[in-house]
Amino acid sequence: MIDRRELAQRLETLTFDERMQLGAENALHCMGVNAQDRVFILTDFARAFIAERVAAAALARGADVEIRFLEHYGERPLTALPDKLRNDFLQVRPTVSYYIATAQPGEIAFRIPLLPFLVNELKVRHGHMIGIDDTLMTDGMCADYDEVFTITNRIYEMVKHAKTIHVTSEKGSDVTATFHPDWKWIPCHGRYTEQGKWGNLPEGEVYTAPATVDGVLVCDVLGDYFSEKYGVLEQPLVITVKDGYITDISGDNQSIVQEVRDYLFSVPNGNRAGEFAIGTLTSLKQLVGNLLQDEKLPGLHVAFGNPYPEFTGADWDSTVHVDVIPTNCTIEVDGRTIMRNGQFVL
């Protein structure tokens, strides 16, 4: 394993282009891409420059590569899985796929059925890079993913049988979650070399669907399309949760409060806590305003809506999924402190 300080020093000497290339190589490394693979990259016009770099790196390894654009399957936002896209996947029969595209309002309804189609039906190794940009490619995607693998699995071992997790933060978050013994914790460790495995890249978290969540979350970043729209919030959003459901949303910016409230309460279970997760990408030091990376910052994130039932075993569903991120958390697992003020104490 590379020493963390040594890696940071080495990265400082790299040019922007070299870091972009390292990020692309790590995207292939996480999926174990080799010359025997058929790689299908689904992108959009805005992120074609990243998709093309990943494609070129895969071609250099001898893999076959197909690139397709979301805009060719209909007017965005896409709100359902198009038959033409499904047929294109079935025709190519990829062994590896990547989703390298921006997030748009309502498009989560398209991505939710896409994931189980890819990993459960086609059994691809899938890298989900929703919202990826050059900042993430040159930051989180340049991490030491052997270290990510080690730390994530350590946290997974600590939480996989947890009954209660209590989280507080210096800004005022104070939540307690309980867990269903039959619902699974998923270690997102950045090493997906078996067919039917997938992860969000940049990677590094452990998550499950909670049985209950109670308390207050003071949040600095929001997920789904809110991430790209607002980045790091100037005024935190305060979310009150009782028995797993949002009962109140407040904050100084009333327009954001109303927008988030309207979105989460627009569909059944949209205001229900569907994900409870701990970020494990220890090379990250601060928020960048992009949910895909910020949710991997060591600490807590909670998502409301879809609980990924195909993976966690949760017995309910929703058509939205919005993460919220408090910062500088202290985390206690069944009374044992594993993080204090945003730093793991393992």
Residue pairs with C-beta under 8 A, 6 or more apart in sequence:
1 144
1 146
1 147
1 150
2 144
2 146
2 147
4 144
4 147
4 282
4 283
7 143
7 144
7 283
8 283
11 19
11 22
11 142
14 22
16 134
16 138
19 137
19 138
19 142
20 53
20 134
20 137
20 138
21 53
21 57
22 141
22 142
23 136
23 137
23 138
23 141
23 142
24 50
24 53
24 54
24 56
24 57
24 137
24 141
25 57
26 141
26 142
26 143
26 145
26 201
27 54
27 57
27 98
27 127
27 129
27 141
27 201
28 54
28 57
28 58
28 61
29 145
30 127
30 145
30 190
30 191
30 192
30 199
30 201
30 203
31 96
31 98
31 125
31 126
31 127
31 192
31 193
32 125
32 191
32 192
32 193
33 39
33 58
33 61
33 63
33 96
34 61
34 62
34 63
35 61
35 62
35 63
36 63
36 95
37 58
37 61
37 63
37 64
37 94
37 95
37 96
38 63
38 64
38 66
38 92
38 93
38 94
38 95
38 96
39 55
39 58
39 63
39 64
39 65
39 66
39 94
39 95
39 96
39 97
39 98
40 66
40 68
40 88
40 89
40 92
40 94
40 96
40 97
40 98
40 124
41 51
41 54
41 55
41 65
41 66
41 67
41 68
41 97
41 98
41 100
42 68
42 69
42 70
42 85
42 97
42 98
42 99
42 100
42 101
43 50
43 51
43 67
43 68
43 69
43 70
43 98
43 99
43 100
43 101
44 69
44 70
44 71
44 76
44 101
44 102
45 69
45 71
46 101
46 102
47 100
47 101
47 102
47 132
47 133
48 69
49 134
50 100
50 129
50 132
50 133
50 134
50 137
51 67
51 98
51 100
52 67
53 137
54 98
54 100
55 65
55 67
58 65
58 96
59 65
63 96
66 92
66 94
68 85
68 88
70 76
70 78
70 101
73 82
73 84
73 85
74 82
76 104
76 107
77 104
77 105
77 106
77 107
77 110
78 107
78 110
79 106
79 107
79 109
79 110
80 109
80 110
80 113
81 110
81 113
81 114
81 117
86 117
89 97
89 117
89 118
89 122
90 122
93 122
94 122
94 124
95 124
95 125
95 195
96 124
96 125
96 126
96 127
97 118
97 122
97 124
97 125
97 126
97 127
98 126
98 127
98 128
98 129
99 111
99 114
99 126
99 127
99 128
99 129
99 130
100 129
100 132
101 129
101 130
101 132
102 130
102 131
102 228
103 130
103 131
103 224
103 225
103 227
103 228
104 225
105 224
105 225
106 225
107 225
108 224
108 306
108 319
108 320
108 321
109 319
109 320
111 130
112 306
112 319
112 321
115 126
115 128
115 198
115 308
115 310
116 310
118 124
118 126
118 198
119 126
119 196
119 197
119 198
120 196
120 310
123 195
123 196
124 195
124 196
124 198
125 192
125 193
125 194
125 195
125 196
125 197
125 198
126 192
126 197
126 198
126 199
127 192
127 198
127 199
127 201
128 198
128 199
128 200
128 201
129 200
129 201
129 292
130 200
130 292
131 227
131 228
131 290
131 291
131 292
132 141
132 201
132 292
133 290
135 288
135 290
135 293
136 202
136 288
136 290
136 292
136 293
139 202
139 284
139 288
139 293
140 202
140 204
140 281
140 283
140 284
140 293
140 296
141 201
141 202
143 202
143 204
143 281
143 283
143 284
144 283
145 190
145 191
145 203
147 282
147 283
148 189
148 190
148 203
148 204
148 280
148 281
148 282
149 189
149 190
149 191
151 204
151 280
151 282
151 344
152 187
152 188
152 189
152 190
152 203
152 204
152 205
152 206
152 280
153 187
153 189
154 346
155 187
155 206
155 278
155 280
155 338
155 344
156 185
156 187
156 189
156 206
158 333
158 336
158 338
159 165
159 185
159 206
159 208
159 278
159 333
160 185
162 179
162 185
162 333
162 334
163 178
163 179
163 334
164 176
164 177
164 178
164 179
164 333
164 334
165 176
165 177
165 179
165 276
165 331
165 332
165 333
165 334
166 175
166 176
166 331
166 332
167 173
167 174
167 175
167 176
167 177
167 300
167 326
167 329
167 330
167 331
167 332
168 174
168 329
168 330
169 218
169 300
169 326
169 327
169 328
169 329
169 330
170 328
170 341
171 218
171 220
171 236
171 326
171 327
171 328
172 216
172 218
172 238
173 215
173 216
173 217
173 218
173 300
173 326
173 329
174 215
174 216
175 213
175 214
175 215
175 216
175 217
175 241
175 300
175 302
176 213
176 214
176 215
177 210
177 211
177 212
177 213
177 214
177 273
177 276
178 210
178 211
178 212
179 208
179 210
179 211
179 276
180 209
180 210
180 211
180 313
180 314
182 313
183 208
183 209
183 211
183 312
183 313
183 314
184 208
184 311
184 312
184 313
185 206
185 207
185 208
186 206
186 207
186 208
186 308
186 311
186 312
187 206
188 199
188 200
188 203
188 204
188 205
188 206
188 207
189 199
189 203
189 204
189 280
190 199
190 201
190 203
190 204
192 198
192 199
200 292
200 295
201 292
202 281
202 292
202 293
202 296
203 281
203 296
204 279
204 280
204 281
204 282
204 296
205 277
205 278
205 279
205 280
205 281
205 295
205 296
205 301
206 277
206 278
206 280
207 275
207 276
207 277
207 278
207 308
207 312
208 275
208 276
208 277
208 312
209 274
209 275
209 276
209 307
209 308
209 309
209 312
209 313
209 314
210 244
210 273
210 275
210 276
211 244
212 243
212 244
212 273
213 241
213 244
213 273
213 276
213 302
214 241
214 242
214 243
214 244
215 240
215 241
216 238
216 239
216 240
216 241
217 238
217 239
217 241
217 302
217 324
217 326
218 236
218 237
218 238
218 326
219 233
219 236
219 237
219 238
219 239
219 324
219 325
219 326
220 232
220 233
220 236
220 287
220 325
220 326
220 327
221 227
221 231
221 232
221 233
221 287
221 289
221 291
221 294
221 295
221 323
221 324
221 325
222 230
222 233
222 237
222 260
222 291
222 322
222 323
222 324
222 325
223 291
223 295
223 303
223 321
223 322
223 323
223 324
224 263
224 291
224 320
224 321
224 322
224 323
226 256
226 259
226 260
226 291
226 322
227 289
227 290
227 291
227 292
227 294
228 290
230 256
230 289
231 288
231 289
231 290
232 287
232 288
232 289
233 251
233 253
233 256
234 253
235 251
235 252
235 253
236 251
237 249
237 250
237 251
237 256
237 257
237 260
237 324
238 248
238 249
238 250
238 251
239 246
239 248
239 249
239 324
240 246
240 247
240 248
240 249
240 250
241 247
241 273
244 272
244 273
245 271
245 272
245 273
246 264
246 265
246 271
246 272
246 273
246 304
249 257
249 260
249 261
249 264
250 257
251 257
260 322
263 270
263 320
263 322
264 270
264 271
264 304
264 305
264 320
264 322
265 271
266 320
267 305
267 318
267 319
267 320
268 318
269 305
269 316
269 317
269 318
270 304
270 305
270 318
270 319
270 320
270 322
271 304
272 304
272 305
272 316
272 318
273 302
273 303
273 304
274 303
274 304
274 305
274 306
274 307
274 308
274 314
274 318
274 321
275 301
275 302
275 303
275 307
275 308
275 321
275 323
276 300
276 302
277 295
277 300
277 301
277 302
277 303
278 298
278 299
278 300
278 331
278 339
279 295
279 296
279 297
279 298
279 299
279 300
279 301
280 296
280 298
281 293
281 296
281 297
281 298
282 298
282 344
284 293
284 294
284 296
284 297
284 298
286 297
287 294
287 297
287 325
287 327
288 294
291 323
291 325
294 301
294 325
295 301
295 323
295 325
297 325
297 327
297 342
298 339
298 342
298 343
298 344
299 325
299 326
299 327
299 328
299 329
299 331
299 339
299 342
300 325
300 326
300 329
300 331
301 323
301 324
301 325
301 326
302 323
302 324
303 321
303 322
303 323
303 324
304 320
304 321
304 322
304 324
305 318
305 319
305 320
305 321
305 322
306 317
306 318
306 319
306 320
306 321
307 314
307 316
307 317
307 318
308 314
309 315
309 316
309 317
327 342
328 341
328 342
329 339
329 341
329 342
330 337
330 339
330 340
330 341
331 337
331 338
331 339
332 338
337 345
338 344
338 345
338 346
339 345
